[in-house]
Structures are given as C-alpha cells and as structure tokens.
Amino acid sequence: MKHTYKIEGMTCNNCKASVEKYFNELEDITKVSINLEKGEAELTMNKHIAINMLQKALPEKYAISEKHDNNVFRSTNSPTMSVADGKTKLQQLKPLLLIIFYITTASILLHYNDWSWSEFMLDFMGLFYIVFSFFKMLDLKGFPESFKMYDPFAKRIPLYGWIYPFIETALGLMFLIRFEVNIALIVTLVVLGITTVGVTKTLLDKKSIQCACLGTALKLPMTEATFIENTIMIIMAVLMLLNIF
C-alpha cells in the first residue's frame, strides 16, 4: 500500500537524504520516494503505520502530516496544525510577526519627535534588510537550497542564492546611511519583485515548503505573510521613487 504525506522542515538535499534514511529504517516500509520541491513523501508499506509512529521516527526538525485532496466542501478557515508541535499557522508565524513589529516600532521611535514618512520608510527598509540578512547569514550553506525552491532566479543561477544575504546587507546599509538611495530602491524592486513572483506561484500551487525569509534557523511555513511583507517593501520603494512623501 502507498501513502503520501506532507513533510515540513526539508530545506535541502541533505534533509531529503536524512528523511529517506529514517523512513527506510522502519521495518514495514519497503520504498521511500521524496519530492523535495513539493515537500512530500510517498511511502510504500507492508502494513499501515500510524502517523504518530512515523513522526517518532523523524527528528524534531521535521513535521509530518497526511496529504488531503482539495475539497471545496472542506472548511478553509481551520488553522493548519503541525503534528510535531501542534502549532497553528499564526503561532508558527509568531517570530516573523514579532520581528516586523519591532522593526516598525524602532523606525517610528527614531522619528517620533520630528516625524517624516520618507525617513521612517528608509529606516524601516534598512532595518528590515539588516535583520533579515542576519538570520540568513546564520546558515549560508542551507539558505541557498531553501531559497531556490521558490525564487525563480536562484533556481536558474545557484550563485544568486549564495550572494543574496550579502545583497540584503548592502541594501540595508545603503538605506540606513542614505547612500545612493535611488539605486537601492531600484535594486529592491528587482530582487523583491523576482522573489514575489516565486512566492505567488508557490501559494497558487499550494505547495507546502519552508519560507527562507528568515533563513533556515527558524521554521516558517510559506504563507500569505511572506507575500505581504514583500509587497509592503515594494510599495515603499515605489512611493519613495515617485517622491510621494
């Protein structure tokens, strides 16, 4: 018998090989087929194995759940649950939301006494890039593998995935020190525009993969939040280039 499962936490080929190894060690599994891009595992079994037993066979890094066919009669309002930690989608996104909250708060406080929308946006964009690049720098080896799963340019040119954290760091510094701001804004439109295309396609295809916006240190699912954060940055860049503020 064959069963297909969703696997969260796989970010690279090493993860794929690791999951295959752990499943193959189970006595009643005769064949394991992993699709890294879709985040799925097809298991051929001699007899059915309960999903909690499959989860126990994997390290805590990975979360396994049953794959369900799309059903228009099934409610889409219920939160997606993780077998490993029982967290809702909102709870999984908590680190991302907290980081954006602190970046926004810091940018507001910097100009609280002498408010300027343009200065606020420049500092927000600068801090955004610096903080997000920091998390990517924590795993420079694993980030490119995760990033190319949804960024079309990184998929075609692997080197782009390796230098992307450094591009973000450079853009962050350019915004914070107000150096060649227009160039930084144009580059922002290009790099985030490309990524947003990939994120949109991933969401439309309903693929279950890990978001690489905070590198691989934090397990974040690819959700609409990723699309929204990119869109906010793109809108700010457009407004600044048009001198709206």
N, C-alpha and C positions, 0 to 999 in steps of 0.2 A: 504494500500500500504506500501511496505517496501523499505527503502533506507539505504545503507551502506555508512558511512563516515569515513574518517581518522581523528583521534584526536591527535594532538601533545600537549605534556606537561603533560601527565599522567605518573607518575613515581611509584605509589604505589597503594595499595588497597584503601587508603583514597581518592586518586584522582578519582579512579573508582567510589566510592560511591558518591562523590561530583558531578561528571558529570551526573550520573544517576539521582540524585536528581534534578538538574537544568532542565534536559530534561523532567522529569516527571511532572514538574510544568507547562509545556506548554500545553495549552488546547487541541490541536488537536493531541497530541502524546498519543497513547494508550499502547505502550510497548517499553521498552528500554533494549537492550542487549549489554553489553560492553565486548569486548575482550581486556584485558589489555596488553597481550603479543604482539598482532598484532597492538595495538593502533587503534582499530576500534570500531565504534558504529553502531549497527543496529537499526533503528528507524521504528516503525510501526505507521502510521499516518492515521487519518480520511481523511485529505486532505493535499496536498503538502504544505510544509513550506519552504519558501526561505532560502537559506543557510545563508544569512546575518542576518536573524531573529534568526536562530539557534546560530550564533556566538554571537549575543547580549545577548542571554540567559546564556552564559558562562562567567566566569571571564576572565580577560585579559591573565591569565596564560595559557589558552588553545586556540589552533587554530584548527578550523575545516575546512576540505576540502572534496570535493567529491572524492570518490574512483573510479578510472578508471581502466578498464580491460587493461591488457598489449596488446599493439597493435604494431606490427612490422612496420607498416606504419607511426606511430606517431613519430615525431622527439623527440630524447632523448637529444638534445642539449639545449633545452629551460630550463631555471632555474626553480626549484620548488618554487612556491610562497606560502606564508603563508597568509591565509585570515585575520588573526588578525593584522599583522603588515606590510604586503606587502613586506617582505624582500626576497631577493634571497638567495640561498643556501650559496653563498660566503659571503653575508652580515651577515647571521646567524653564520657563522664560524669565523667572524672577531675577537671576543675575543680570541679564540683559536690560531689563526694565530699571533695575536699581542703578546700573552704570549710566544709562541715559538720564535718569533723574538727577544724579549727582553732577553730571556734566552740565545739564541745563541750569541747575541751581548755582554752580560755580560761575557760569557765564553771566548769570543775572547779577550775582553779588559783585562781580568785578566792575559793573557799571551802574550799580544801584543809585549812587549819588549823582551821577552825570549820565543819564540814560541815552543810549544811542542804539537803534536797531541794527545798524550796519556793524558797529563794534561788537555788539552781542553775538551776531551771526558769525563774524570772523573768529571770535574766541570759541564759540560752540564748535565750529568746524575744526578748528585747530586742536582743541581738547579731544574731540571725537576721534580724530585720526591718531593722535598720540596714544590714547588709552587703548584703542582697538588694535593698533600695531604692536603694543606691548604684549598683549595676550597671544598674538600670532608669533611673536619672537620666542615665546616660551617653548615652542616646538616647531622650529624651522624645517625639520625633516618631515614631520607628519602633515603640516599645513598644506603644502602643495598638492598632496594626494587627495586631501579632502576638498580643497578649493576647486580642483579641476573637475570634480564630479558635477558641478553646476555652472561654473564660469566658462563660457564658450571659448574665450581667448586662451585661458590657461589650459584648456583641454587640447587645443591645437599646438600651443607653444609652451611646453612644460617650464621653460626658463622663466616665463612670466610669473608663474606661481611662486617661484623661489625669490624673486625680487619684489613681489607685491608688498610685503610688510615694510620694506625699505622705502618704497614709493609713498606709502601712507605716512611713514615717519617724516619724510621730506616735506610732504604737503602740510602736515600738522605744524611743522616748524615755520614754514612759509606763511601760514595764516597767523600764527601767534606773534611773529616778529614783523608782520606786514611787509614781507619781501616778495616782490613780483606777484602780487595778489591775483591779478587778472590771469596770469599764466596758470597759477594754482587752481583757479576757478574752472578754467577750460579743461585742465587735466582731470579735475574732479568729475566734470560732466562726461568725459570719455570713459574713465575707468569704472565709475559707478553706473554709467549707462550700460556698459557691456555686462557688468555683473547683474544688473537688474533684469536684463533680457533673459539671462540664465535662470535667475530666481523665479521669474514669471513662468517660464516654461516648466520648471520643476514643480511649481504649485499647480499648474494646469494639468500636468501629467499625474498629479497626486503621488509623487514619489516620496518615500519615507527615507530621508537622508539627514545627516548631521550638518548643521549650519557651521561654516568656518569663520563667521564674522568675528568670533572671539577665539579663533584658533581651535586647537583640539583639547585645550586644558579643561574647558567646560563643555559638557554635553548639552548642546542646544539643538532642538529639532528645527528643521527648515519650516518656517510658518510665514503667515502674512506679516508678522512683525519685522522679518528681515526685509520684505518688500517695502514696508512703511518707513523703516529707518533710512534705506537708500533713497527713497523718494523725497524725504524731508531734506536730505543733503543736496539732492539735485535741484529741488525748488529753491533752496537758499542760494545755490550757486547761480541759478538763472536770475534771481532777483538782484543779486549783487552785480552781475554783469550788465543788467539793464538799468542799474543805478536807481532802483525803485526807492531805496532808503538812503 
